[in-house]
């Protein structure tokens, strides 16, 4: 099969289209003939040598795919309501940049009605991540305020739509007026251009000094101190990436007085059982919203798999709004 390999750690041009054996599914797994593969920030980090796959995972990049089930553990598939020939999308720990990909049955979901393979491939990584962090760890409720750092990212556009569907008020930051406008169109109530505005002051203005209930942070570093200032009493800060650095200092007194929670997680190394539970929640609570058109995939651009280097270059440019997808 064709697969996108990392020939050496470095810039996007280290990605090469090569040949690999078709992987074989084991117990509790199935084999997908891949039509499209989503691109995510961890793929870029892996290519640069900063994010190794977890033990046992494929060395190929790629954390989400969509396609058709070709084979697999019949009993496990039957228990999940799946069978050979079904169209599915899946979250995987690696190996997604290939024509065939093995996935745990529990991490596979049927393609929502009305979606094509490209749209379906854009769902798993961001939807699993947002559900786990905004709703499970962050405990976002209807009527609360959510601040999303990087609202135009794949994670951001998913968080905006899901939080809005849950009845929360969404504030986002983005790096241009055009991206801010795109976030408003997707359902954010307020968008802050972090290059021209102080997001702490803007959050205080928007909430009349109350602050937000949940912050979804992909930056960390010196953002943490500023986000602590943005939180309302009993507020929750959830860190899911550290693009701004791993070290932070903040006002611990505010944490005490406002009873704040600072937490975070990374999804890739978590167990199949943990990810299966998220998949079940998505299928029951989110997939109907997609099929009703209340939440939709946002695709910025697609690339042929042989042009994966250009796709990574686009992601690193931060010029996109929404998801970038490879096609096979």
GIHUPE-V609572 format. One record per pair of residues at least 12 apart in sequence whose C-alpha atoms are under 6 Angstrom apart, sorted by sequence separation. I is the first residue (numbers start at 1). J is the second residue. D is the distance in Angstrom with one decimal. If there is no record, write none. Layout:
i-><I & I>
j-><J & J>
d-><D & D>
This chain:
i-><4 & 4 & 71 & 3 & 70 & 3 & 69 & 2 & 3 & 69 & 91 & 2 & 68 & 69 & 90 & 171 & 176 & 1 & 43 & 68 & 90 & 170 & 173 & 175 & 213 & 1 & 68 & 89 & 170 & 171 & 172 & 173 & 174 & 175 & 211 & 212 & 213 & 67 & 89 & 171 & 173 & 175 & 211 & 212 & 1 & 67 & 88 & 151 & 173 & 211 & 214 & 300 & 305 & 66 & 88 & 89 & 151 & 210 & 213 & 214 & 215 & 216 & 217 & 218 & 219 & 220 & 300 & 302 & 304 & 305 & 66 & 88 & 145 & 149 & 150 & 151 & 214 & 218 & 219 & 221 & 299 & 300 & 301 & 302 & 303 & 304 & 305 & 65 & 87 & 142 & 143 & 144 & 145 & 146 & 147 & 148 & 149 & 150 & 218 & 219 & 220 & 221 & 234 & 236 & 240 & 298 & 299 & 300 & 302 & 65 & 142 & 143 & 145 & 147 & 219 & 221 & 225 & 233 & 234 & 235 & 236 & 237 & 238 & 239 & 240 & 38 & 64 & 142 & 221 & 222 & 234 & 236 & 238 & 37 & 64 & 221 & 37 & 63 & 64 & 160 & 36 & 63 & 126 & 130 & 36 & 63 & 200 & 35 & 63 & 65 & 89 & 34 & 35 & 62 & 64 & 89 & 34 & 61 & 62 & 63 & 91 & 33 & 60 & 61 & 62 & 32 & 33 & 60 & 62 & 32 & 57 & 58 & 61 & 32 & 57 & 58 & 9 & 10 & 31 & 32 & 9 & 31 & 9 & 31 & 30 & 31 & 30 & 29 & 29 & 28 & 27 & 25 & 28 & 66 & 66 & 5 & 66 & 65 & 64 & 34 & 34 & 146 & 33 & 145 & 148 & 32 & 145 & 146 & 147 & 148 & 149 & 32 & 144 & 146 & 31 & 31 & 30 & 30 & 29 & 29 & 28 & 29 & 25 & 28 & 36 & 38 & 37 & 38 & 36 & 4 & 3 & 3 & 2 & 2 & 1 & 138 & 161 & 153 & 154 & 107 & 152 & 153 & 154 & 106 & 93 & 113 & 119 & 112 & 54 & 39 & 39 & 38 & 37 & 17 & 37 & 36 & 36 & 35 & 36 & 35 & 15 & 13 & 12 & 12 & 12>
j-><16 & 17 & 84 & 17 & 84 & 18 & 84 & 18 & 19 & 85 & 107 & 19 & 85 & 86 & 107 & 188 & 193 & 19 & 61 & 86 & 108 & 188 & 191 & 193 & 231 & 20 & 87 & 108 & 189 & 190 & 191 & 192 & 193 & 194 & 230 & 231 & 232 & 87 & 109 & 191 & 193 & 195 & 231 & 232 & 22 & 88 & 109 & 172 & 194 & 232 & 235 & 321 & 326 & 88 & 110 & 111 & 173 & 232 & 235 & 236 & 237 & 238 & 239 & 240 & 241 & 242 & 322 & 324 & 326 & 327 & 89 & 111 & 168 & 172 & 173 & 174 & 237 & 241 & 242 & 244 & 322 & 323 & 324 & 325 & 326 & 327 & 328 & 89 & 111 & 166 & 167 & 168 & 169 & 170 & 171 & 172 & 173 & 174 & 242 & 243 & 244 & 245 & 258 & 260 & 264 & 322 & 323 & 324 & 326 & 90 & 167 & 168 & 170 & 172 & 244 & 246 & 250 & 258 & 259 & 260 & 261 & 262 & 263 & 264 & 265 & 64 & 90 & 168 & 247 & 248 & 260 & 262 & 264 & 64 & 91 & 248 & 65 & 91 & 92 & 188 & 65 & 92 & 155 & 159 & 66 & 93 & 230 & 66 & 94 & 96 & 120 & 66 & 67 & 94 & 96 & 121 & 67 & 94 & 95 & 96 & 124 & 67 & 94 & 95 & 96 & 67 & 68 & 95 & 97 & 68 & 93 & 94 & 97 & 69 & 94 & 95 & 47 & 48 & 69 & 70 & 48 & 70 & 49 & 71 & 71 & 72 & 72 & 72 & 73 & 73 & 73 & 72 & 76 & 117 & 120 & 60 & 121 & 121 & 124 & 99 & 100 & 212 & 100 & 212 & 215 & 100 & 213 & 214 & 215 & 216 & 217 & 101 & 213 & 215 & 101 & 102 & 102 & 103 & 103 & 104 & 104 & 105 & 102 & 105 & 118 & 121 & 121 & 122 & 121 & 97 & 97 & 98 & 98 & 99 & 99 & 236 & 295 & 321 & 322 & 276 & 321 & 322 & 323 & 276 & 268 & 291 & 297 & 291 & 269 & 324 & 325 & 325 & 325 & 306 & 326 & 326 & 327 & 327 & 328 & 328 & 309 & 309 & 309 & 312 & 313>
d-><5.5 & 4.5 & 5.9 & 5.6 & 5.5 & 5.4 & 4.9 & 5.7 & 5.9 & 5.2 & 5.6 & 4.8 & 5.7 & 5.6 & 5.6 & 5.9 & 5.7 & 5.5 & 5.6 & 5.6 & 4.3 & 4.9 & 5.7 & 5.4 & 6.0 & 5.5 & 4.5 & 5.7 & 5.5 & 4.8 & 4.8 & 4.6 & 5.2 & 5.8 & 5.1 & 4.9 & 5.6 & 5.5 & 5.5 & 5.8 & 5.8 & 5.9 & 4.8 & 5.2 & 5.9 & 5.7 & 5.4 & 5.1 & 5.9 & 4.3 & 5.7 & 5.9 & 5.2 & 5.7 & 4.4 & 5.9 & 5.7 & 5.6 & 4.4 & 4.8 & 4.8 & 5.2 & 4.7 & 5.3 & 5.9 & 4.9 & 5.5 & 5.8 & 5.5 & 5.5 & 4.1 & 4.9 & 5.8 & 5.9 & 5.4 & 5.7 & 5.8 & 4.3 & 4.9 & 4.7 & 5.6 & 5.4 & 5.2 & 4.7 & 4.9 & 5.0 & 5.8 & 5.6 & 5.8 & 5.6 & 5.8 & 5.0 & 4.8 & 4.9 & 4.7 & 4.7 & 5.1 & 5.2 & 5.9 & 4.7 & 5.5 & 4.4 & 5.9 & 5.9 & 5.6 & 5.0 & 4.8 & 5.8 & 5.7 & 5.5 & 4.4 & 4.9 & 5.9 & 5.5 & 4.7 & 5.6 & 4.2 & 4.4 & 4.9 & 5.1 & 4.7 & 4.8 & 5.0 & 4.3 & 5.6 & 5.4 & 5.6 & 4.8 & 5.4 & 5.6 & 5.0 & 6.0 & 4.8 & 5.9 & 4.7 & 5.0 & 4.4 & 5.8 & 5.8 & 5.9 & 5.8 & 4.8 & 5.0 & 6.0 & 5.5 & 5.6 & 5.8 & 5.9 & 5.3 & 5.8 & 6.0 & 5.8 & 4.9 & 5.2 & 5.8 & 6.0 & 4.5 & 5.4 & 5.4 & 5.5 & 5.3 & 5.4 & 5.9 & 5.5 & 3.8 & 5.9 & 5.3 & 4.5 & 5.0 & 5.4 & 5.9 & 5.0 & 5.8 & 4.6 & 5.7 & 5.1 & 5.5 & 4.7 & 5.8 & 5.6 & 4.8 & 5.5 & 5.2 & 5.2 & 5.8 & 5.8 & 3.8 & 5.8 & 5.8 & 5.6 & 5.8 & 5.7 & 5.5 & 5.6 & 5.9 & 5.8 & 4.6 & 4.8 & 5.9 & 5.0 & 5.3 & 6.0 & 4.7 & 4.8 & 6.0 & 5.5 & 5.3 & 4.9 & 4.7 & 5.0 & 5.4 & 5.3 & 6.0 & 5.8 & 5.8 & 4.6 & 5.7 & 5.6 & 5.5 & 4.3 & 5.9 & 5.0 & 5.7 & 5.8 & 5.5 & 5.3 & 5.5 & 5.1 & 5.8 & 5.5 & 5.8 & 4.1 & 5.9 & 5.9 & 5.9 & 5.9 & 5.8 & 5.7 & 4.5 & 5.3 & 4.7 & 5.3 & 5.1 & 4.7 & 5.8 & 5.7 & 5.8 & 5.9 & 5.8 & 5.6 & 5.7 & 4.5 & 5.7 & 5.9 & 5.0 & 5.5 & 4.4 & 6.0 & 6.0 & 5.3 & 5.8 & 5.3 & 4.7 & 5.8 & 6.0>
